[in-house]
């Protein structure tokens, strides 16, 4: 376990947890947390024993946004440098190179939403909420990831008015993937992460890459990206063994369960 004043990194087998750890400050993002978050993401990207990452927070609030108190006395260059630290932290999470799940409990405001959206998807508890009040505070933020996730019009609604998006609306908008009960949240997300970590790592990495790259291009280009991934998998994995095992054991049971479950129809 790595532990700083702002962040905890725990390794649970092939799963790692990055835990925002300023609960007394509602996990407000300061410069030290930016640096620690970036360093943790870079280290986990380089660690081949880690196959899935969870990002969550200590305390009742996921992240109350940037720590505006630290900006008192800053000049323009200081503020610009501080913003670049935040951008570097978000980018490091996006580039972590393995599946990354955000668990949002309580409010995710401003930078909190940026941290969550930098992960592959968001699992949220019933009391989670999302807010982007930067423009109302006289600054600019959350203008790039948010519209890519929820669409331009809802992003403008949130940015212009600073209104709070409840968890149900957040799920309807595509910001939240799943809603879970607070008392079960950590155990459920850990199990989800373990299941992902147990999957063939090359197939999981290529799937993540295909989705991320494919949505940025046209359909023909996206299919070319997927075909390249398939070729890579065929040349670098025991795909024949995977096919042979599919009709037996757990794979066979899984297929039966899918066929029986009407939600998969």
C-alpha positions in Angstrom: 0.0 0.0 0.0 1.3 3.5 -0.9 -0.1 6.3 1.2 0.4 10.0 1.0 -1.5 12.9 2.7 -3.8 13.1 -0.3 -4.0 9.6 -1.9 -3.9 5.9 -1.0 -3.0 3.2 -3.5 -3.8 -0.3 -2.5 -3.0 -3.5 -4.4 -5.5 -6.3 -4.1 -4.0 -9.1 -6.2 -4.4 -8.1 -9.8 -6.7 -5.2 -8.9 -5.4 -1.8 -7.6 -7.4 0.9 -5.8 -6.6 4.6 -6.1 -8.4 6.3 -3.1 -8.8 10.0 -2.8 -7.9 10.7 0.8 -8.7 14.3 1.9 -12.1 13.5 3.5 -11.8 16.4 5.9 -11.6 18.7 2.9 -14.3 16.8 1.0 -11.5 15.4 -1.2 -11.0 18.7 -2.9 -8.3 18.4 -5.5 -5.2 20.3 -4.6 -1.7 20.4 -6.3 -0.4 17.6 -4.1 -3.3 15.3 -5.0 -2.8 16.1 -8.7 0.8 15.1 -8.5 0.0 12.0 -6.5 -2.9 10.9 -8.8 -0.7 11.3 -11.9 2.2 9.4 -10.3 -0.1 6.6 -9.2 -1.6 6.2 -12.7 1.8 6.2 -14.3 3.1 3.6 -11.9 0.0 1.4 -12.4 0.3 1.6 -16.2 3.8 0.3 -15.9 2.8 -2.6 -13.5 2.0 -5.6 -15.6 0.7 -7.5 -12.5 -2.2 -5.0 -12.3 -5.1 -5.8 -14.7 -7.9 -3.5 -13.4 -8.0 -0.3 -11.4 -10.7 1.2 -9.2 -10.8 4.9 -8.4 -12.9 5.8 -5.3 -12.7 8.2 -2.3 -12.7 8.1 1.5 -15.6 10.0 3.2 -19.1 10.9 2.1 -18.0 13.1 -0.9 -16.2 11.7 -3.9 -14.6 15.1 -4.7 -15.9 18.6 -4.1 -13.9 20.0 -7.0 -10.7 22.0 -7.1 -9.3 23.3 -3.8 -9.8 27.0 -4.4 -8.2 27.9 -1.0 -4.8 27.1 -2.4 -5.2 29.7 -5.1 -5.2 32.6 -2.7 -2.0 34.6 -3.4 -1.4 32.9 -6.8 -0.5 34.9 -9.9 -1.5 34.1 -13.4 1.4 31.8 -14.0 0.7 29.9 -10.8 -2.9 29.3 -11.7 -2.0 28.2 -15.2 0.6 25.8 -13.8 -1.9 24.4 -11.3 -4.5 23.8 -14.0 -1.9 22.0 -16.1 -1.2 19.7 -13.1 -4.9 18.8 -13.0 -4.9 18.1 -16.8 -1.9 15.9 -16.4 -3.6 13.9 -13.7 -6.8 13.4 -15.7 -4.8 12.4 -18.8 -2.7 9.9 -16.8 -5.8 8.2 -15.7 -7.2 8.0 -19.3 -3.8 6.6 -20.5 -3.6 4.0 -17.7 -3.7 1.3 -20.3 -6.0 -1.1 -18.4 -9.7 -1.1 -17.4 -10.4 1.6 -14.9 -13.6 1.9 -12.9 -14.7 5.0 -11.0 -16.9 4.4 -7.9 -18.7 7.7 -7.1 -20.3 8.0 -3.7 -21.8 11.4 -2.9 -21.0 14.5 -4.8 -18.7 14.8 -7.8 -18.2 18.5 -8.4 -16.0 20.0 -11.1 -12.7 18.2 -10.9 -14.4 15.3 -9.3 -16.4 14.7 -12.4 -13.2 15.0 -14.5 -11.5 12.3 -12.4 -14.5 10.0 -12.8 -14.9 10.6 -16.5 -11.2 9.9 -17.1 -12.0 6.3 -16.0 -13.6 3.8 -18.5 -17.0 3.9 -16.8 -18.7 5.1 -13.6 -20.5 3.0 -11.0 -22.4 5.3 -8.6 -24.3 4.9 -5.4 -27.9 6.1 -5.0 -26.8 9.3 -3.3 -24.3 10.3 -6.0 -24.6 13.5 -7.9 -22.7 15.5 -10.5 -22.2 19.2 -10.9 -20.0 21.5 -13.1 -20.3 25.0 -11.6 -17.0 26.4 -13.0 -18.5 29.1 -15.1 -20.6 30.4 -12.2 -17.4 30.6 -10.2 -15.8 32.7 -12.8 -13.5 30.1 -14.4 -13.6 27.5 -17.1 -13.6 23.7 -16.8 -15.2 20.4 -17.7 -15.8 21.6 -21.3 -14.3 18.6 -23.1 -15.0 15.3 -21.5 -18.5 16.1 -20.3 -20.0 16.9 -23.8 -18.4 13.8 -25.2 -20.2 11.7 -22.6 -23.6 13.4 -22.2 -23.8 15.4 -25.4 -23.4 19.1 -26.1 -26.8 20.4 -25.1 -26.9 18.7 -21.6 -23.3 19.7 -21.0 -24.2 23.3 -21.8 -27.2 23.1 -19.5 -25.1 21.8 -16.7 -22.2 24.3 -17.3 -24.4 27.4 -17.7 -26.7 26.8 -14.8 -24.5 24.8 -12.5 -27.4 22.5 -11.7 -26.9 19.2 -9.9 -27.5 16.1 -12.0 -28.9 13.4 -9.8 -27.8 9.8 -10.2 -30.9 8.6 -12.1 -30.6 11.4 -14.7 -26.9 10.8 -14.9 -27.5 7.2 -15.8 -30.1 8.2 -18.4 -27.6 10.6 -19.9 -24.9 7.9 -20.2 -22.6 9.4 -17.5 -23.2 6.6 -15.0 -23.1 3.0 -16.1 -24.6 1.3 -13.0 -26.3 2.4 -9.8 -25.6 0.3 -6.7 -26.6 0.4 -3.0 -24.1 2.3 -0.9 -23.7 -0.5 1.6 -22.7 -2.9 -1.2 -20.8 -0.5 -3.4 -17.2 -1.3 -2.6 -17.6 -5.1 -2.5 -19.6 -5.1 -5.8 -17.1 -3.0 -7.6 -14.2 -5.0 -6.3 -15.9 -8.2 -7.6 -16.5 -6.5 -10.9 -12.8 -5.6 -11.0 -11.7 -9.1 -10.1 -13.8 -10.5 -12.9 -12.3 -8.1 -15.4 -8.8 -8.9 -14.1 -9.4 -12.6 -14.6 -10.2 -12.2 -18.3 -7.4 -12.7 -20.9 -5.4 -9.5 -20.5 -4.5 -9.0 -24.2 -8.1 -9.4 -25.3 -9.2 -6.9 -22.6 -6.5 -4.4 -23.5 -7.3 -4.6 -27.2 -11.0 -4.3 -26.6 -10.4 -1.1 -24.6 -8.2 0.3 -27.3 -10.6 -0.5 -30.1 -13.5 1.2 -28.3 -11.4 4.3 -27.4 -9.9 4.7 -30.9 -12.9 3.5 -32.8 -15.3 6.2 -31.5 -12.9 8.9 -32.7 -13.0 7.8 -36.4 -15.5 6.8 -39.1 -17.1 3.3 -39.3 -14.6 2.1 -41.9 -11.7 3.3 -39.9 -13.1 1.7 -36.7 -13.5 -1.7 -38.4 -9.9 -1.4 -39.6 -8.9 -0.8 -36.0 -10.8 -3.9 -34.8 -9.4 -6.1 -37.6 -5.9 -5.0 -36.6 -6.7 -5.9 -33.0 -8.0 -9.3 -34.1 -4.8 -10.0 -36.1 -2.7 -9.0 -33.1 -4.7 -11.4 -30.9 -4.4 -14.3 -33.4 -0.6 -13.8 -33.5 -0.1 -13.4 -29.8 -2.5 -15.6 -27.9 -3.6 -19.2 -27.6 -6.9 -18.6 -29.4 -7.4 -22.2 -30.4 -7.3 -23.3 -26.7 -9.9 -20.5 -25.9 -12.2 -21.8 -28.6 -11.8 -25.4 -27.5 -12.6 -24.5 -23.9 -15.6 -22.4 -24.8 -17.9 -25.4 -25.1 -17.0 -26.9 -21.7 -17.0 -25.9 -18.1 -17.7 -22.4 -17.0 -18.0 -21.1 -20.6 -20.7 -23.6 -21.4 -22.6 -22.7 -18.2 -22.3 -19.0 -19.0 -23.8 -19.5 -22.4 -26.7 -21.5 -20.9 -27.3 -18.7 -18.4 -27.3 -16.1 -21.1 -29.8 -18.0 -23.2 -32.1 -18.6 -20.2 -31.9 -14.9 -19.0 -34.5 -12.9 -20.9 -32.6 -9.7 -20.2 -30.0 -10.9 -22.7 -32.6 -11.4 -25.5 
